[in-house]
Amino acid sequence: MTGPILTRREGGILEVTIDRPKANAIDLKTSRAMGEIFRDFRDDPELRVAIITGTGEKFFCPGWDLKAAAEGDAVDGDYGVGGFGGMQELRDLNKPIIAAVNGICCGGGLEIALSTDLILAAEHATFALPEIRSGTVADAASIKLPKRIPYHIAMDMLLTGRWLEATEAHRWGFVNEILPTGRLMERAWELARLLESGPPLVYAAIKEVVREAEGRDFQATMNKITRRQFKTVDVLYSSEDQLEGARAFSEKRDPVWKGR
């Protein structure tokens, strides 16, 4: 697919690249395209893991395209299936997604990264929530960030809009690894291939349980797991892969996952 979103598919891995010069900002059309891509990724049984990144080395994504907004894109317009950026409101997105942050990651771009499961950052990447300076609220980040990093650091970012270098983002725990620029995508693909080789039904169960647990207390979530009230857990516990995992362990061999 050609711009504003580029895709590359190799085996069970989908690479998604935001390609909107000069800054990879997202307008309504781009958000709708991303929603369709991630919906199709979710629904394709052959795809196991996705990578999202941006073109170039300066910008991952600065979020909402203010130029498009000035030309008529409504901030409360139709972002498409999955909401802004196609992921953060997409139901049942139970496959692993890796963000390869290749540069500036701020505002809605940071909210997109927070919608993924693993975040890799180039050593020159920077992060911020500058919405406070334009008189608006980073809505998704206000919900997610205080649950991911210490409350006072999250509030510092939300209330002041200050920028974090990759090293500080890593120190507070919302970046998994920092890579030299030339190694970023190589490492993202290494990690994606590792995940591709893993058990998709287990990944689905992990993602559903983790997502649901954010709004529940521990015992309520445990009760829902043991009663097989999560769809993904119920599928997993009745699957060939569940038996294969046990057999492979007892036979001291690598498991062969079938996703069923």
C-alpha positions as CSV (number, residue, x, y, z in Angstrom):
1,M,0.0,0.0,0.0
2,T,1.2,3.5,-0.8
3,G,0.9,6.5,1.5
4,P,-0.2,7.8,3.9
5,I,0.4,4.3,5.3
6,L,2.9,1.8,4.0
7,T,2.6,-1.9,4.8
8,R,5.0,-4.8,4.4
9,R,4.0,-8.4,5.1
10,E,6.4,-11.2,5.7
11,G,5.1,-14.5,6.9
12,G,3.0,-13.8,10.0
13,I,4.5,-10.3,10.5
14,L,2.9,-7.0,9.4
15,E,5.0,-3.9,9.3
16,V,3.0,-0.6,9.3
17,T,4.7,2.7,8.5
18,I,3.2,6.1,8.9
19,D,4.4,8.0,5.8
20,R,3.1,11.6,5.8
21,P,5.9,14.1,5.2
22,K,7.0,16.2,6.8
23,A,6.1,15.0,10.3
24,N,4.0,11.9,10.0
25,A,1.1,13.7,11.6
26,I,-2.3,12.0,11.4
27,D,-5.4,13.5,9.9
28,L,-8.9,11.9,9.7
29,K,-8.2,10.1,6.4
30,T,-4.9,8.6,7.8
31,S,-6.6,7.5,11.0
32,R,-9.3,5.8,9.1
33,A,-6.8,4.0,6.9
34,M,-4.9,2.8,10.0
35,G,-8.1,1.5,11.5
36,E,-8.8,-0.6,8.4
37,I,-5.2,-1.9,8.4
38,F,-5.3,-2.9,12.1
39,R,-8.8,-4.4,11.8
40,D,-7.6,-6.6,8.9
41,F,-4.5,-7.5,10.9
42,R,-6.8,-8.5,13.9
43,D,-9.0,-10.6,11.6
44,D,-6.4,-12.4,9.5
45,P,-5.5,-15.7,11.1
46,E,-2.2,-15.9,9.2
47,L,-0.9,-12.7,10.8
48,R,0.6,-13.1,14.3
49,V,2.4,-9.8,15.2
50,A,2.6,-6.2,13.9
51,I,5.3,-3.5,14.0
52,I,4.4,0.2,13.8
53,T,6.9,2.9,12.9
54,G,7.3,6.1,11.0
55,T,9.3,7.1,7.9
56,G,12.6,8.9,8.3
57,E,14.7,9.4,11.4
58,K,13.1,12.7,12.8
59,F,9.5,11.8,13.5
60,F,7.7,8.7,14.7
61,C,4.4,10.7,15.0
62,P,3.5,14.0,16.6
63,G,-0.2,13.0,16.7
64,W,-3.0,15.1,15.4
65,D,-2.4,17.1,12.2
66,L,-3.1,20.6,13.2
67,K,-2.7,21.9,9.7
68,A,-5.5,19.5,8.6
69,A,-7.5,20.7,11.6
70,A,-7.1,24.3,10.5
71,E,-8.4,23.3,7.0
72,G,-11.5,21.7,8.4
73,D,-10.8,18.3,10.0
74,A,-12.8,18.3,13.2
75,V,-11.1,17.1,16.4
76,D,-14.2,15.1,17.2
77,G,-14.6,13.8,13.6
78,D,-14.7,10.3,12.3
79,Y,-11.4,8.7,13.1
80,G,-12.6,5.3,11.8
81,V,-12.7,1.9,13.3
82,G,-10.4,1.7,16.2
83,G,-10.5,5.4,17.0
84,F,-7.5,7.7,16.6
85,G,-4.6,5.9,15.0
86,G,-6.6,2.7,14.5
87,M,-5.6,0.8,17.6
88,Q,-6.6,2.3,20.9
89,E,-10.3,1.7,20.6
90,L,-10.2,-1.4,18.4
91,R,-12.1,-4.2,20.2
92,D,-10.5,-7.6,20.6
93,L,-7.1,-6.7,19.3
94,N,-5.5,-9.7,20.8
95,K,-2.2,-9.9,18.9
96,P,1.1,-8.5,20.0
97,I,2.1,-5.1,18.5
98,I,5.6,-3.5,18.7
99,A,6.2,0.2,18.4
100,A,9.6,1.1,16.8
101,V,9.9,4.7,17.7
102,N,12.3,6.3,15.3
103,G,12.2,9.9,16.4
104,I,9.8,12.5,17.9
105,C,6.8,10.8,19.6
106,C,4.4,13.2,21.2
107,G,0.7,13.9,21.7
108,G,-1.4,11.4,19.8
109,G,1.7,9.7,18.6
110,L,2.6,8.8,22.2
111,E,-0.9,7.6,22.7
112,I,-0.5,5.3,19.7
113,A,2.8,4.0,21.2
114,L,1.0,3.4,24.5
115,S,-1.6,1.3,22.6
116,T,1.1,-1.2,21.6
117,D,2.6,-3.9,23.8
118,L,6.3,-3.3,23.5
119,I,8.1,0.0,22.7
120,L,11.5,0.1,21.2
121,A,13.1,3.5,20.8
122,A,16.0,4.9,18.7
123,E,18.6,6.5,21.0
124,H,17.6,10.0,19.7
125,A,13.9,9.5,20.2
126,T,12.0,12.0,22.4
127,F,8.6,11.8,24.1
128,A,6.1,14.4,25.3
129,L,2.4,15.3,25.8
130,P,2.4,18.9,24.8
131,E,-1.4,19.2,24.6
132,I,-1.5,21.4,27.7
133,R,0.3,24.2,25.7
134,S,-2.5,24.3,23.1
135,G,-5.3,24.3,25.6
136,T,-6.5,20.8,25.2
137,V,-6.3,17.4,27.0
138,A,-4.3,14.3,26.0
139,D,-7.4,12.2,26.7
140,A,-6.1,8.6,26.0
141,A,-2.8,9.4,27.7
142,S,-4.6,10.8,30.7
143,I,-6.2,7.4,31.1
144,K,-3.3,5.1,30.3
145,L,0.0,6.8,31.3
146,P,-0.6,7.0,35.1
147,K,-1.2,3.2,35.0
148,R,2.1,2.5,33.2
149,I,4.6,4.7,35.0
150,P,4.8,6.4,38.4
151,Y,1.8,8.7,39.0
152,H,3.9,11.8,39.7
153,I,6.0,11.3,36.5
154,A,2.8,10.9,34.4
155,M,1.3,14.0,36.0
156,D,4.5,15.9,35.3
157,M,4.3,15.1,31.6
158,L,0.5,15.8,31.4
159,L,0.6,19.1,33.4
160,T,3.8,20.6,32.0
161,G,4.2,19.1,28.6
162,R,7.9,18.6,29.2
163,W,10.0,16.4,26.9
164,L,11.7,13.2,27.9
165,E,14.8,11.8,26.3
166,A,14.7,8.1,25.4
167,T,17.0,7.3,28.4
168,E,14.5,8.8,30.9
169,A,11.5,7.1,29.2
170,H,13.4,3.8,29.6
171,R,14.1,4.6,33.2
172,W,10.4,5.1,34.0
173,G,9.6,1.9,32.2
174,F,7.5,2.8,29.2
175,V,10.3,2.1,26.8
176,N,11.5,-1.5,26.7
177,E,14.8,-1.0,24.8
178,I,16.9,1.8,23.4
179,L,18.7,1.0,20.1
180,P,21.2,2.8,17.9
181,T,19.2,4.3,15.0
182,G,20.6,1.8,12.5
183,R,19.6,-1.1,14.7
184,L,16.0,-0.1,15.5
185,M,14.1,-1.9,12.8
186,E,16.5,-4.8,12.8
187,R,15.7,-5.4,16.5
188,A,12.0,-4.8,15.9
189,W,12.0,-7.6,13.3
190,E,14.1,-9.9,15.6
191,L,11.5,-9.4,18.3
192,A,8.6,-9.8,15.9
193,R,10.0,-13.1,14.6
194,L,10.4,-14.4,18.2
195,L,6.7,-13.5,18.9
196,E,5.7,-15.0,15.5
197,S,7.1,-18.3,16.7
198,G,5.1,-18.2,19.9
199,P,1.6,-19.5,20.8
200,P,-1.1,-17.2,19.3
201,L,-3.9,-18.5,21.5
202,V,-1.8,-17.8,24.6
203,Y,-1.0,-14.3,23.4
204,A,-4.7,-13.7,22.8
205,A,-5.6,-14.8,26.3
206,I,-2.8,-12.7,27.9
207,K,-3.9,-9.6,26.0
208,E,-7.6,-10.0,26.9
209,V,-6.9,-10.8,30.6
210,V,-4.5,-7.8,30.9
211,R,-6.9,-5.5,29.2
212,E,-9.9,-6.5,31.3
213,A,-7.8,-6.5,34.6
214,E,-7.1,-2.8,34.3
215,G,-10.6,-2.1,35.4
216,R,-11.2,-4.9,37.9
217,D,-9.8,-6.0,41.2
218,F,-7.5,-9.0,41.4
219,Q,-9.9,-11.6,42.7
220,A,-12.7,-10.7,40.3
221,T,-10.3,-11.1,37.4
222,M,-9.0,-14.4,38.8
223,N,-12.5,-15.7,39.2
224,K,-13.4,-14.8,35.6
225,I,-10.3,-16.7,34.4
226,T,-10.9,-19.9,36.4
227,R,-14.6,-19.9,35.3
228,R,-13.5,-19.6,31.7
229,Q,-15.5,-16.4,31.3
230,F,-12.9,-14.8,29.0
231,K,-13.5,-16.0,25.4
232,T,-9.8,-16.3,24.6
233,V,-9.1,-18.3,27.8
234,D,-12.0,-20.6,27.0
235,V,-10.7,-21.2,23.5
236,L,-7.1,-21.7,24.7
237,Y,-8.1,-24.3,27.4
238,S,-10.0,-26.3,24.7
239,S,-7.3,-26.1,22.1
240,E,-4.8,-28.4,20.4
241,D,-2.1,-25.9,21.3
242,Q,-2.8,-26.4,25.0
243,L,-2.1,-30.1,24.7
244,E,0.8,-29.5,22.4
245,G,2.5,-27.2,24.9
246,A,2.2,-29.9,27.6
247,R,3.4,-32.7,25.3
248,A,6.4,-30.7,24.0
249,F,7.5,-29.9,27.5
250,S,7.3,-33.6,28.6
251,E,9.0,-34.7,25.4
252,K,11.7,-32.1,25.8
253,R,11.2,-30.6,22.3
254,D,10.1,-27.3,20.9
255,P,6.3,-26.9,20.5
256,V,4.7,-26.6,17.1
257,W,1.9,-24.0,17.5
258,K,-1.1,-24.3,15.1
259,G,-3.3,-21.5,16.6
260,R,-6.2,-23.9,17.2
